[in-house]
Every structure is written in structure tokens, then in C-alpha cells.
Amino acid sequence: MRILDATAVFPVQFPRTVPRRREDNMLFLLTLRRPGAAPMAPLPGARAIHRRLTATLVALLLSGTVAACCTTPAAPAATPVSAAPAPAAAPTAPLAAQSAAPVAAAQAVPPMPAADQLPDVDLSSDLLFRLIFAEIAVQRGEPGAAFTELMTVARQTHDPRLARRATEVAIGARALPQALEAAGLWRSLAPSDGEADQSYSSLLVANGRYDQARPLLERQISTASNPIEILDRLQRVLAHAPEPAQGFALLEAVAKKYLDAPTTGFEAQLIVARGAHAAGNSAAAVAHARAALALRPDSELAVITVVQLLVEGGARATPNEASAAPANGKDPGAVARAEAIAIVARFLDAHPGAMEVRQVYARLLVGDGHLDEARQQFEELLRQAPQNPDPLFALGVLALEAERFAEARGYFERYLEAVESSADRDLDLVYMNMARVAEGQRRFDESLEWLRKVHGADQLEAARERQAFVLGRMNRVDEGLQLLQQLPASTAEENTQRILAQGQLLRDAHRYEESFALLDKALQANPDDTGLLYESAMSAERLDRIDVMEKRLRHLLQLRPDYAHAYNALGYSLADRNIRLQEAYQLIDHALTLAPDDGFIVDSMGWVQYRMGNLSAARETLTRAFQLKADPDVAAHLGEVLWATGDHSGARELLLDAQKRDGDSDTLRDTLQRLKIQP
């Protein structure tokens, strides 16, 4: 059974505990990139640099001095990061990758020190020129030259503002050791500046120097008017720390005294839960979230956090953890989802108006395959907030999955009407679903029209691929093949997907020899590709080359022993030919342990039960399969069993109704002919 992407129904972001403020310290907002993370924001533009430079120069000109905390210039205290160029010379080695971008938070400018804290240094033309040179170097993407010049001048003048600016430049270039050096100078020149102190401790963390950071952080948190806000900021920095486990240990240590305090316990527990999650420590994350929920049992935020961490923790389970699953045989993910559903259900019993929790509940039910129960929850959401169009979309998707096409069309049309004036809505997914509805109703021209409306990058290739299959259903197979061949394929994986689609299109058109030849050729070049193994096996089965099919499916199962549909395909092909029935039963039974709610696998079990002569069990199993997946092949099997048990009227009604909905099924057509059923 195909299960829709639950995140497309109601995506739930990880809940926050403390809202961000615009005036957040630039370094506490620092987001350091780990390998594979998204790139950072671009370097500040010319206008931003011009504003900063102008503000600095105006302040200098008005005061006639250059800022520092002492009056005696000092020689440089450390070797510059790169060779210090003369202002007129070309820049030397960059501070970091010249194209690297700073985090947006680094653009925040803390308040300047008071005038009585500034040194009495004349603003000479040489000094002014060096400041301008540094800012122009930043503008030109040469942070190494800018950093060196700023640090040199800051040490000579003892100006904390210049050290602060050097810190910003280093952060912008992602040169964290140099940023720490600059922040240390800034802090030494302005020991009473809280911004400098916080920046220095944050950069200690960013550089993985947790032992040095801990006492500073503990002091900052203990003296803060709002320790929770500081903890929250710290967690966001530690989420991107070089060593996640050590970063979480630091967070847990500095938060310890606040976890059980009446005024801070709830927020602190959630912050630490989020930190554990970021570090990949699922057990600690769930434990701290549960502690928060125990402190405030009525909190929607806490219950959502608990269930999300439970589900994500179950999904992260390693093979060793899976082998230690409870004796009921379920994997950790299934156990976690079941517990999450139970927690949310209890909460909603006590708080039926908690709409965000109900959204999460509906999404959990969808993800666990309980589509009828999920539909009831979305209907309740629509009843509670009829002005919210999102439940309409969710109900449309659920109706579509159940192949209730007229019902799905109604929901999607209402959704489109509700959001037609919303410029921020991406409608491509709605167009894709409307195309599926039209195709299900055999309105193929309309389906193509909906697919042609799709233009966004996320859905465009899927829409073009679907167009090819709709053309195939219109007996325009060669047009569909041409469309698939024209789709771009920039990687080997994408090329394989194009070949798989062409093979399926040919098989659907009963051009089995062409399908097998195409897939077999691709498989020779990539013999361990599981998709090619499966699809070529299915084409071989259509050609009655059972030996080839079995060989490829068993090879696939060696590569993917958890591939439920491979077990099912092999078992069903044996059962359908009425051979090796006991082996077929065992294969399908194993597939069911891997995917107990898959309608097609349940159908296979009912069919092998029928072949083995167990009509009562077959009828019960196939009835459940049809409830899970109202597919014409499933209807054909159930109809045949109904006929065999003497329920001719029930079989006739079921089979003719399936024919009206989708008469393209070979299995359904053969069953109707064999039983001599006509409209």
C-alpha cells in the first residue's frame, strides 16, 4: 500500500522554547557549518559595508580620537594570520576561502564603547586610510587582508571596536581560530563589555575548547537576568559544534542547576532535550522531554516535543538496537510510533481543543497507515477551524489513496478555491494530485492538462514522467517513451530512474520483450542495482521466464534482506502458477512480517490461502486487503473467492464495480471472462 508523505499534510517543525530577538548577539546566533550542511549567507553587500564604515568614521571624526581602553599604543602581541600587506599592496593569502560567506548574525553591530573608555589617539590620515583599506578589502572579498590590517591597527591603538570588527570579518570568512583570536583581543581591550565576553565564550565553543568555555558560560548564565535565554542561545551554537557529543555534555553541565528549579525547569528541560537531539542522543532527548512534560502535563509544546523525539529516535535505531527490540517482534520504530500515538491520544482526550496536537496526531496516524482514523482527525480539524484550508488538502490526499476519486476531487477543488488568492501557496502538488484524480476517473486529457500546469523544480520531472504514463494509457506509448528519453539525467542514478520508468511503461503496454531487453542491458552495466533487479524480474515473470525472475529476486534479497516486495513478488508468482505453494506461503508470510499493512502483500497471502484450499481464511484475508487497497487486481482475487464460496451476487457486484473504476487490469479482465460475468 502506498502511504502518502505525511510531511506534505502537516509538517511539524521542532518546537522552540524561547523566541529569538532581533537584537541577539551576533556570536550567540552564530551557525557554524558542519560538512554537508547548507551554505551560509553571502558576505555583507556594499551598502551594508558603506553604512558601517560611514558610522565608524563619523564617530571618529566627531571625537577626534580612535577608540581603545588605554592611551598607550602597544606593539602587535601575536603573529598575524596572514602576511600583513601594505595598504597599497595587493592582498596576500586569504584568511579562509575567499568565497566563504558569513552568517547573517555577524552583521549585527553591538553598541560602541562610551567615549570615556576610548584612548586618546589622533586620527591621522594614515590611520584613516588603513581603516578604509580594511573595509574595501572586505567588500572585494579579501577578508585575509582586512583581518590582518584590523588586528594590527587594533593592537597599535588598543581600540576594542577594531578588534570587534576583526572578529566579524573572521566569522564572515569562517576562520574560527582567527575569530577567537580577535575576540580575545576585543575582550582584553574591553573587559567590561558583555558583548565581547559572550562572543569570546561562544567562539571557544565553536573551536571545540569546551573546558575553557565552561566557567565563562556558567558565570554568564548565573549573572544573566534571563538564564533560559542564554541557555537557548548556547544550545543553538552547540548544535553545530565540531564534536556534538562533547558539546551536549557541556550544555547538560551548565544547565544542570536549572533543570529542577521551579521557575526554569520546564524551559531548561526542553532546551537540553533539543541539544540531545542535535547531538544524536535520542535516549537523552526523550528523557529530558518527558521531564518537561511531567513538569507541565498540559503543555502542547511538551507533548509535541516528546512524540516527535520518540518517532525520530525510533527511526534512528541502529541494527543492534533493532535486534534488541521487544519480544513482540516489532522494530523500535514501530514501538516508538505506537507509544507516540498513545501519548497524543490521551492528551487529546483531556484537551480536545488542542489543534496543533491534533494535527500531529493525524500525521502520526497517516505515517502508521491508520488512514481511516487519520481522516477522522482531519475532519475534526476542519470542523474546529473551517477557515483553514490545510485539512481539505489532507482529506483529498487520503481519499485519493483510497481511490475515492470523486470525493478527492471535491476536496481538492475546495482547497484550490480557498487558496486561489494566496500568493505564497505552491500549488504544484495539488495539480499533481488533481491529475491523479482525473487519471483514476479515466479522464486522460484532463489529467495531462493538470500535469502541464506544474512548473516548480520540485515536481516538474515527476509531472513529466507521469505525463508519459498517462500517454501510455491513451495508447500513445511511443510518445510517452520519447518524453521519458528527453528528461535530463545528470547522474547515473537519474539515468537508471529514467530506464526504470521506460521499462515500466513498456511492461504496462504489454511490450514485455522490449521492457526486458531494456532493463537487462542496464542491469549488465550495474548488476547490483536493486531497482533494476526487481523491475527486470517482473518483466521476466511476464515472459514466463520464472528461472530468471527467481534468480534475480533472490540476488536482490541477498543485497536487501528487508525488501518486503521482493519476497512478496516471488511468493505470489509461485502461488499464481499453483506451484510450490508451501514455499510461496512462507515467502509471503515473511513479507507480511516486514510490511503487515501493505494491501498488495495481504492480497498475496489471501491468494495463496485460496490456492491451498483454505477458502474461509482466504475470504477474510482478501476482504482486509481490499479495505487496505481498493485495487482492481485485489478486487479480482476477492471476487473469485466470493464466487468459489457461493456468493455469486456479491462477486458479480464487486467485479463489475471494479471494472467501472478501472477496466485496464488484465487480472480483472481474465476473471470476468472466466466467470462469464457481463454487465
N, C-alpha and C positions, 0 to 999 in steps of 0.2 A: 504493500500500500504506500502510495506517495504521501508524504507528510509535508505540508507547506512549511516554508521558512517562517518560524514563529516570530523572528525579529521583524519581519515585514508587517506583522499585525500590530504589535505594540512593543517597540524597542524600549527596554528599561535601562537607563544609564545607571552606573554605580552611584548610589546616593551620597551626597556631601553632607557634612555636619556644620561647617562654618562658612558662610558666604564670603566670597572674595571681595576685597575693597579695592577701588581704583588706585588708592594711594599705597598699595602694598609695596614694601621694599623690593627693589629690583632683584636682589640676590635671593631673597626668600622665594620669589616667584620663578627663580631660575629653573629651567627644564633642560637638563643635560641629556644629550642623545647617547643611547647605547647602540651598538651595531644592529642594524636592521630597523631602527626607529625612523619615524618620519623626519624629514629635514626641518631645520629651524627657519625662523622668519628671516627675510633679507636684511642686509645692512641698512642702517638708517639712511633715508634719502637725503638729497642735497638740501631740501628745505629744512628738515629737522636739524641737520648739522649747522646750517646757517643760523637758525634760531638759537641753538645752544652757544655757538661761537659769539654771536652778537650779544647775548645776555652776559657772557663771561667778560667780553671786552668792555662793555658799558660799565659793568661793576668795577672793573679795574681802573678805567679812566676816571670815574667819579671819585674813587677813593685815592687814586694816585699811588696805590700800593699793589703788591702781589701777595695773595693770602698765604699765611703759614702760622704755625702756633709758636714760633720762636723768631727771634730777629737776626740770628747769626747764620748766614749761609753755611752749608756743610758740603763736603766733597761727596761724590757718589759712594753709597755704602755697599753696593753689590755690582757684580758684573752685569751689564745689560743683556737682555735676552738675545738680541742680535746686534751685529756691529752698528754702532751709532753713527748714522750718516750726518755729514754737514748739511745744514738746511738746504743748500743749493744743489747738493749732490743727488744722484739717483739713489733710490732706496736699495738696501741690500736684502738679505734673506728675509722672507716673510715671517711674521710671528707664528702663524698657523696657516692652514690652507687659505690662500688669498680669497677664494670664492666662498669660504665658510661664512655662515650668517649668524648673527647674534639672536638670542631670544628676545621676544618683544619686550619682556620685562626690563631688559637692560636699558631701555630708552627712558625709564623713569629717572628724574633728576632730583635727588634729595636737596633739602634746603641748604643754602650756603652758610658757612660758619659766620658768627657775629663779627662785626668789624673789629671789636676789641680783641678778638682771637687771632687776627691776621698779622703777619710780620710787616715790618716797615721796610719794604724793598721797593726801590724805584722801578717804575715800568719803563724800561729802556726800549729803544727801537729794536735792539737785538732780541730782547725777551719777547716783545710783541710779535716779531717776525717768526720766532720759533714756535709760539703758540698757534699762529695762523698756519705755519707749515704742518704742524701735527694734525690739525683738523682737515686740511686739504688732503693729507695722506690718507686719512680715514675715508674721505669722500672718494678718493681714487682707488679704494680697495687695497691699500698698502698698510694694514694695521701694524706690521712689524716696525716700520719706520716711525709711525705715530706713537706706538708704545714706548719705544726707546727714547724718543725726544721728550715725551711727557714725564717719564720716570727720571730722566736726567735733570730736567728743569725742576721737578718736584723736590728732588733731593737737594738741589742747589738753593732753592728758595724756601724749603720747608712748607710748601703750600699744600694743604690737605685736599683742596679742590682738584689740583692737578693729579694727585695720586688717585682720587676717586675717578677722574676721567680716564686715567690709565687702566684702572680696574674695568671700567665699562668697555674700553677698546679690547682688552684681553678676552673678556667674556664674549664679545662680538665675534672674535676670531676663534672661539672655543679653545683657547690656550689656557687651560685651567691652572697649571702650575704658575704661569706668569700672572694670572689674575689673582692668585693667592699672594704672590709676592707684592703686587701693587696694593692689595687690600691690607696687607700687613704694614706697609708704609703709611697708608692712609690712616690706619688705626693708631700708629705710633705718633703721627703728627696731630691727630685729633682724638686724644684718649677719652674725652667726654662725649664724643659723638656716637650716639646709639646706632646710627645707620652704619658707621664704619665697623662697629663691634659685631653687629649682626651679619654684615657682609663677610667679615673675616671668618666667623664661625661656620657660615654656610659654605664658604669655599674650602674650608678644612674638610667638611663632609664631602663636597664634590670631588676632592682629591683623595678620598679614602682615608683620611687621617682622623679616624673616629676617636681614638683615645685623647688626642689633643682637643677635639671639639667638645667632648662630653662635659668637662667642667664649665666651659664657657656657656654651653647651651643650658645647663642646669641653672646657672646664675641668671641668665637672661629670662628663662621661664619663671623662675621663682620671684623675680622682681617685676615681672610684667603685670599690668593691670588686668589683662585677659590672657592667662596662661594657655587656655584652649586654642586661642587664635594662633599663638606661637607654635604650639604642637601641630596644629593643622598645616601651617606653612612648612614646618620642618618635615612632616610626612611627605609633602609634595616634592621637596628636594630629595629626600631619601629614596623615593620611588624610582629615581633614575641614578642611584648611587652605583659606583663601579662594582661593589660587592654587595648584592641585595641582602644576603643573609646577615652580614655584619651591620649593614645599615638598619635592618629591622631590629637587631639586638640593641643598637644604640637607641632607637625610638622607644622600644619597650622599657629600657633602663631609665631614660629621662622622664617617661610618662608614669612610672610605677606609682609614685606618691599621689597621683591624681586619679588613678583608676577606681579607687573605692571611696573617694571623697564625695559627700552628698551633692556638692554644687558642681562638680566637674566629672563625676564618674561616668555618666551616660555618654557625654561627648567624647571623653578620653577613650572609652572602650571602643567606640566606633572608629575613631582615628587610628587606633592601634590595629583594629581589625582590617582597616583599609591598607595599612602598612604591611601587615602579614600577607594579605592578598597580593600586593605588588611584589613581595619577595618570593611568592610561590609557596608560602607556608599555609596550606589550606586548613590544616587542623587548628593552628593558632588563630587563623582568621575567623573560623566558625566559632571557636570558643569565646573569643572576645565579643563577637556579635551577639552570641547567646547571653553573655553577661550584660550587655547593653539592654537587650530585650527584657531580661529579668528585672533590671532597674526601672524600666518603663514599659510594662506589658501592653499599654495602649498605644504605643508609638508605631505609626505606619512605617516610618523610616527604619526603625529597628527590625521589624518583621520582614520588610523587603530586603534589607541587607542580609539577614540570616538565610532566607531562602535562596537568594542569588548566590551567596557563597557556598551553600550546600550543593547546589546544582553544578556550579563551576568546579568545586572541589571534586565531586564525583566524576565529572568529565575528565579531570586531570589525572585520575588514578592511574598509577603505573601498572604494568603487567604483574609485578609482585603483589601490589595491593589488590589487584583483581583476583589473584589466586587465593587471597586471604578473605574473600567475600563471605558473607554469611552462608550457613548451610543450606538455605533455600535455593542456592544456585544462581541467584541474581547477581549481576555485576554491580560494583559500587555506584555507578551512575544511576542505575535503576532504583537502588535502595535510597540514594540521596534524593532523587526526584519524588519518590513516594513520600518520603518524610517531609519534603518541602510542601507538597500538595496538602498533606495533612495539617501542617502548621498554618498555612494560609486559610484553609477551610475553617479551622477553629477560630481564627481571628475574625473572619467574616461572619461567623455565627454571632459573635459578640459585637461586631461593628459592621453591620450590613451596608452602611453608607460610605465605607472606605473605598472610594472608587479607584485610587491608584493600586491598592492591594488587589482589588477585583480584576484589574487589568493584568496584573502579574499572575493571578490565579488562572485566568483564561489562557494566558500564554503558556503557562506550565502544562495545562491540560492538553493544549494543542501539541506541544512538544512530546507529550507522553502518549499521544494517539487517542486520547479520550475526546473525540471530536464532537459528539453529541452533547456532552457535558460542557465543553468549551462554548458551543453555540448558545446554550442556555445562559452562560455568564455574559456573553456579548449582547444577548438580547436584554439582559438586566441592565447592562451599562447603557444601552440605547434608551431604555425606559427611564433611567435616572437622569440622563443628560441627552435629550433628543436633539439638542443643537450641535452635538459633537458628531462629526461625520465618520470618525475612525471606526466605530463599531460596524457601520454599514459596509465598509470595505472588508473587515474581518469576516462578517457574516456572508458576504459574497464569495470570499475565498473558500469558506467551509462548504457552502452549497455547491460550489464548483467541484471541489474534491469529491463530494458525494454524487456528482453528476446530476444534480438537480438544476439543470441549465436554466429553466425559466425563472426559478427563484433567484439564482445567481445573477441573471440579467437584471432583475428588478432591483437588487441591492446595489449593483454597480451603477446603474442609471441614476438611482437616488444619490449615490455618492458623487458622481460627476456633476449633478445638478447643484449639490450643496457646496462644492469647492470650485465651481467654474470661475468665480471672481477672485480666487486666491492665487496670487502670482507666485507664491512660494511653494506651491504643491507640484511635485513631479508626478505627472500622470502616466508615464510610460508603462508602469506596472499595471495600471488599470486598463490601458489599451491592450496589453498582452493578455490579460485575463478576459477581457471582452472578446478578443479573438478566439480564445479557447471556448468561450460560451458559444459563439457563432459556429465554430467548427463542430462542437458537440451537437448542435442543432442542424448540422449539415447545411449551413448557410455559408458556403465556402467563399463566395465572392465578398461577402461582408467581412469574413474573417481576414481576408487579405487586406481589405481597406483599413481595418483596425491596426494590423501589423505595419502598414505603411505610415501610420501616424507616429510610430516610435522613432525617435531621433537621438535620444540620450545615449552616451557612450556605454553606460552600464547595461543597457538592454538591447542595443542595436544589433549586435551579432546574433543574439538569441532570437530576435524578431526575424532576422533574415533566414536563419535556419528553420524557424517554424514555417515561414512562407514556403520554403522548399517542400516541407511535408504536406502542407495544405495543397500545393500544386500536385503533389503525388496522389492525393485523394481525389483530385479532379481529373485523374488520368493524364496529367501533364508531367510525367516523371522526368523526361529529359530536360524540361525547363527547370525543374527542381534541382536536378543534378548540376546543371550549369550554374545555378545560383550558388550552390554549395561550393563548387570549384572556384568561384570568383571571390569567396570570402577570404580576407587576409589571414595568413598564418605565419607569424614572425618567429615562432619557436617550434621545436619538434613536437612538443606536447599539443600545441594548437593544430599542427598538421595532422596528428593522429586523431584528434577530435573531428576534424573535417572528414577524414576517411571513415571513421565510425558512423558518422551521420549519413554518408553516401551509402555505406553498406546496409544500414537500416532501411533507408529509402528504397533501395533495390529489393530488399527482402520483403518489405511491405507490398511492393508491386509484383511479388511472386517471381521476380527475376533472380532466382536463387543461385544459379551458376555464376552470374556476374557478381553478385554480392560476395559469394565465397572466394572467387578469384581475386577480387579487390582486397579483401581482408587478409587472405592468405599471403599475398605478395607483401603487404605491410608487416605481417607477422614474421616473415622470414628475416626482415631487417631488424625487428625488435621482438624476439621470441618470448620475452618475459613480460610483455605489456598485458596487464590483466584485462583491460577493456577489449583489446584485440582478441585475446584468447576466448573471452566469453562470447563476443559477437560472432566470431568465426565458428565457434562451436554451435551456436544457434543456426547459422546458415548451413552447416554440415548436417545438422539434425533435419532440416527441411529437405535436404537431398537424400535422406535416409542413410547417411554415412555415419552410423552410430559409433563405429570404432574410432573415427576421427573426433567426433564430438566428445566421447568419453575420455579419450587420451588428453584432449585439450582442457577439459574441465578438471580432470584430476591434477594436471600440471598447475592449473590456476589455484587449486586448493592447497597445493604444496606451497605456493607463494603467499596465498591469503587464506589461511585455515579458518578465518572468521567470515568468509564470504557466503552468507546465507543463501543467496540466489543461485550460486553455483551448485550447492548441494540440492537445492530445490529443482533446478533445471535437469540435473542428471536423474534424480529420483522420478520426476514427472515423466520424462521421456521413456523411462523403463515401464512405468505404470500405464502410460497411454498405449504402449505396444503390448501390454499384458504379459510382460516377461520379467523374471527375477523380482517378483512382487515383494518378497520379504526384504530384499536388499533395497528396493525402492522405498519401502516403508521406513526403513532405518535412516536412509538419506534425508527423506522429508522430515522425519521426526527430529533429526539433528538440526535441520534448517529452522524448525519451529522453536527450538531452544534458543537460537540466536536471534530470531525475529518473531516472537509469539503473536504479534498483532498484525502481521503482514497478510493482507487479504489474499494475495496470489498464493502464498505458501500454505495458508489454511485451505484454500481451494485444492491444492495438490494433495493435501492429506485426505480431504474428503473423497477425491477421485481414486486414490489408491485404496481407501477403505471400500469403495464401491467395487473396484476390480477384485478385491479379496472376498467379496460377497457379504460384507457387513453393511447391509442397506440401512439399518437403523442409525448406526454411527455416522455413516456417510451423509444421510439426510440432515442430521443435526450439525455436522461439521460444515457442510456446504451452505446451510442456512446462515450460519455465522459468517462464513466467507463472503456471502452476498451482502450481508449487513455491513461488513468492513469495506467491500469494494464491489459496487454495482456494475461490474464489467460484463460485457456480452459473453465472454468465454466462461466466466463463473456462472452466469445465468444458464448457459447451455448445459453445464455439468449438473447444476441443481435441477433443471428441468428434466434431464434424463433420469435422475434418481427418483424424482417425484413420479415420473411415468412408470418406472420399474416397481415402485411401491403401490401402484394402483391409483394414484391421484392424477388422473388424466386431465381433468379440468384445470387443476392447479398448474400442471406442467404447461398446458396449452396457453393459459393466460400469461404465465411468466415469460415463455419463449416468444410469444407474439409481441408482448410489450418491449422486450429486449430488441426485437427486430425493428420496431418502430424507432427506437432510440439510436441504434447503430446496427445497420444491416451488413456491415463490411466484414464481420467476423467469420472466418472460414469454419471455425468450430461450431458456431451458432447455425450457420447455413447447413452444414452437414447434419447436425442434429435434427433440424426441422425436416430435412429431406428423409432421413432415416425413419423418423416417427410419423412421416406423412402428415405433418401439420401444416395447414394453409390458412390464411386469413379468412 
